[in-house]
Amino acid sequence: MAVRTHLFISGEVQGVGFRWAVEDKARAADITGWVRNLPDGRVEAVFEGDEEQVQRMIEFCRRGPTTARVEDVQVIPEEYSGECTAFSILR
């Protein structure tokens, strides 16, 4: 079953390779969507794909790469749209 999830990740998550790590994991898991830094220091991401793979991405975001320190992850389920055709880092 395909799902879509919108995340807001806070903590020490900018300038530590968080977006690149998310991109690598998402592409390896065949997840589509995007990830970007927000002006307030958080990272925002949207994942679309197989429910189990999306859940694995959420769990990864709760930990982040070893260089990050994740304090909180807000997870917002959304209706699957299929609008994303690849995974990218937005700037």
N, C-alpha and C positions, 0 to 999 in steps of 0.2 A: 504494500500500500504506500503510495506517495504522499508525503507530508511536507509542510512548510513551517519553519520556525524562525522567529525573529529574536535575536539576543542582544543584550546590552551588558558588556563585561566591564567591571570596574576594578581598580587596584593599580598596581604598577604594571600596566599593560601596553604602554606606548614607549617606543624606543628600545624595545627588548626583543624584537623579532616575532612578536605575537602574530601579526597579520600574515607574515610569510609562513610561519608554522601552520596556521589555520589553512592557508591556501594549499600547502603541500598535502596535509591530511585530507582535505576535502577532495582534491583531485584524485588522490589514491583511492578514495572511497566512492568515486563516481557521484559526488554530491555537486549540485549546481548552486549558484548564489553569488554572494559577495561579502567582503569584509572591508571596514574602513575605520580610521581614527576619527573621533569626535573632538571638537574644540574643548570640551570640558574634561578631557583626559581619559574618557572611556573608549572602548572599541565596540562597534556595532557590527552585527553580522546577520545575514539571512541564509538559511540552508534549505534547499529543496532536494528531495530524493526519497529513497527507501527509508521507511520509518526506523528500522534498526540502525542503519548507517547514520541517520540524522541524530539519533540518540547517542551514538558513539561520539559524534562531533560535539554535542552538548557536554558530554562528560570530559572530553579533551579540553574544552573551553573552561571548565571548572578548575582544571589544573594549570593549563597553559604550558608553554615551553619552560624549561628549567630556569631561564633567565627572568621569567615573569613572576609576579606575586598577585594572584587573583584574590580579591576580597569578596566579590559578589557577582552573580550571573542572574540577570533577569531574563526569563524565558517566556516568550509570548507565542503560543500556537496561533497560526494563521491558516486560512484556507489555501490549499495548494493551488497555484496558478499555472505552473509550467512555463512561466515567462522567462526564466533563466535558462540559458542554453549551455553555459560553462560556469566555471568559478573564477572570480577575479578579485583583485584588490582595487578598490575605488580610492581615488585621491581627491 
